[in-house]
Structures are given as C-alpha cells and as structure tokens.
Amino acid sequence: MGEPEELKSVHIVVKGKVQAVGFRYFTWQTANVYRISGWVRNRIDGSVEIAAEGEKSDIHQFVKTIKKGSPFSRISNVSIYEYSEPRNYTQFEIRNAD
C-alpha cells in the first residue's frame, strides 16, 4: 500500500428517475465499495442529494458509478460542486428527505 491520497469532498445533485427506485441504497452500497463517507437523501424536487468524501481516486470512481446510475434509475443530469475544505464525515448514511 502506498501513501494515502489527498482527500476530496464533493456535493452532488442527481436528477432524473432517482426516487422510488432504490437509488439511495445503491449510493450507500457504492460508497461502501469505494470507502466514501458522507450522506445521501431525497430532495423534495425529486432529485437526490449526495455529500461524499474520500481519497481522490475513490471519489472519481464513486462519481463515475453514480453517473451510470442503478439498474432502475434513469439519470438526466448530475451537478457536482467540489468543497475546498474536508467535511470530516466518519461514515456514509442514508438520511431522510429534507
């Protein structure tokens, strides 16, 4: 194993058919695969919001997988904002809608 990579924190909004199709659980599973911490929740406008933090290469793979979507989702748009400072999440959780 090499040196730990730089941490990267992103805020993602996924639009399309992403609610009532298991997308939050898919996101949670994907986060566990890539060792991502943060959270996911449905938004009132029908989109899904994700806060994710991990090593740069893991975040890259996580985002790539999220853009493909789960088997029953249909992604129409993905907006990504990169935070300038780490958010220091300790786990990845599914949150209730806000």
Contacts in CASP RR format, 6 or more apart in sequence:
PFRMAT RR
TARGET T0000
AUTHOR 0000-0000-0000
METHOD contacts of the structure
MODEL  1
MGEPEELKSVHIVVKGKVQAVGFRYFTWQTANVYRISGWVRNRIDGSVEI
AAEGEKSDIHQFVKTIKKGSPFSRISNVSIYEYSEPRNYTQFEIRNAD
4 55 0 8 1.000
5 55 0 8 1.000
5 56 0 8 1.000
5 57 0 8 1.000
5 58 0 8 1.000
6 55 0 8 1.000
6 56 0 8 1.000
7 53 0 8 1.000
7 54 0 8 1.000
7 55 0 8 1.000
7 56 0 8 1.000
7 86 0 8 1.000
8 53 0 8 1.000
8 54 0 8 1.000
8 55 0 8 1.000
8 56 0 8 1.000
8 59 0 8 1.000
8 82 0 8 1.000
9 51 0 8 1.000
9 52 0 8 1.000
9 53 0 8 1.000
9 54 0 8 1.000
9 82 0 8 1.000
9 83 0 8 1.000
9 85 0 8 1.000
9 86 0 8 1.000
9 87 0 8 1.000
10 50 0 8 1.000
10 51 0 8 1.000
10 52 0 8 1.000
10 53 0 8 1.000
10 59 0 8 1.000
10 63 0 8 1.000
10 80 0 8 1.000
10 81 0 8 1.000
10 82 0 8 1.000
10 83 0 8 1.000
11 49 0 8 1.000
11 50 0 8 1.000
11 51 0 8 1.000
11 80 0 8 1.000
11 81 0 8 1.000
11 83 0 8 1.000
12 49 0 8 1.000
12 50 0 8 1.000
12 51 0 8 1.000
12 52 0 8 1.000
12 63 0 8 1.000
12 66 0 8 1.000
12 78 0 8 1.000
12 79 0 8 1.000
12 80 0 8 1.000
12 81 0 8 1.000
13 43 0 8 1.000
13 47 0 8 1.000
13 48 0 8 1.000
13 49 0 8 1.000
13 50 0 8 1.000
13 78 0 8 1.000
13 79 0 8 1.000
14 23 0 8 1.000
14 47 0 8 1.000
14 48 0 8 1.000
14 49 0 8 1.000
14 50 0 8 1.000
14 66 0 8 1.000
14 75 0 8 1.000
14 77 0 8 1.000
14 78 0 8 1.000
15 46 0 8 1.000
15 47 0 8 1.000
15 75 0 8 1.000
15 76 0 8 1.000
15 77 0 8 1.000
15 78 0 8 1.000
15 79 0 8 1.000
16 46 0 8 1.000
16 47 0 8 1.000
16 73 0 8 1.000
16 74 0 8 1.000
16 75 0 8 1.000
16 76 0 8 1.000
16 77 0 8 1.000
17 72 0 8 1.000
17 73 0 8 1.000
17 74 0 8 1.000
17 76 0 8 1.000
18 46 0 8 1.000
18 47 0 8 1.000
18 48 0 8 1.000
18 73 0 8 1.000
18 74 0 8 1.000
18 75 0 8 1.000
19 42 0 8 1.000
19 46 0 8 1.000
19 48 0 8 1.000
21 70 0 8 1.000
21 72 0 8 1.000
21 73 0 8 1.000
22 70 0 8 1.000
22 72 0 8 1.000
22 73 0 8 1.000
23 48 0 8 1.000
23 69 0 8 1.000
23 70 0 8 1.000
23 73 0 8 1.000
24 40 0 8 1.000
24 41 0 8 1.000
24 42 0 8 1.000
24 48 0 8 1.000
24 94 0 8 1.000
25 94 0 8 1.000
26 69 0 8 1.000
26 70 0 8 1.000
26 73 0 8 1.000
27 40 0 8 1.000
27 48 0 8 1.000
27 50 0 8 1.000
27 66 0 8 1.000
27 94 0 8 1.000
28 40 0 8 1.000
28 92 0 8 1.000
28 93 0 8 1.000
28 94 0 8 1.000
30 36 0 8 1.000
30 62 0 8 1.000
30 65 0 8 1.000
30 66 0 8 1.000
31 37 0 8 1.000
31 38 0 8 1.000
31 40 0 8 1.000
31 52 0 8 1.000
31 62 0 8 1.000
31 92 0 8 1.000
32 92 0 8 1.000
33 65 0 8 1.000
34 54 0 8 1.000
34 58 0 8 1.000
34 59 0 8 1.000
34 61 0 8 1.000
34 62 0 8 1.000
34 65 0 8 1.000
35 54 0 8 1.000
35 55 0 8 1.000
35 58 0 8 1.000
36 52 0 8 1.000
36 53 0 8 1.000
36 54 0 8 1.000
36 58 0 8 1.000
36 59 0 8 1.000
36 62 0 8 1.000
36 92 0 8 1.000
37 52 0 8 1.000
37 53 0 8 1.000
37 54 0 8 1.000
37 89 0 8 1.000
37 90 0 8 1.000
37 91 0 8 1.000
37 92 0 8 1.000
38 50 0 8 1.000
38 51 0 8 1.000
38 52 0 8 1.000
38 53 0 8 1.000
38 87 0 8 1.000
38 89 0 8 1.000
38 91 0 8 1.000
38 92 0 8 1.000
38 93 0 8 1.000
39 50 0 8 1.000
39 51 0 8 1.000
39 89 0 8 1.000
39 92 0 8 1.000
39 93 0 8 1.000
39 94 0 8 1.000
39 95 0 8 1.000
40 48 0 8 1.000
40 49 0 8 1.000
40 50 0 8 1.000
40 51 0 8 1.000
40 92 0 8 1.000
40 93 0 8 1.000
40 94 0 8 1.000
40 95 0 8 1.000
41 48 0 8 1.000
41 49 0 8 1.000
41 94 0 8 1.000
41 95 0 8 1.000
41 96 0 8 1.000
41 97 0 8 1.000
41 98 0 8 1.000
42 48 0 8 1.000
42 49 0 8 1.000
42 97 0 8 1.000
43 49 0 8 1.000
43 97 0 8 1.000
43 98 0 8 1.000
44 97 0 8 1.000
44 98 0 8 1.000
49 98 0 8 1.000
50 66 0 8 1.000
51 87 0 8 1.000
51 89 0 8 1.000
52 59 0 8 1.000
52 62 0 8 1.000
52 63 0 8 1.000
52 92 0 8 1.000
53 59 0 8 1.000
53 86 0 8 1.000
53 87 0 8 1.000
53 88 0 8 1.000
53 89 0 8 1.000
63 78 0 8 1.000
63 80 0 8 1.000
66 78 0 8 1.000
67 75 0 8 1.000
67 78 0 8 1.000
68 75 0 8 1.000
69 75 0 8 1.000
END
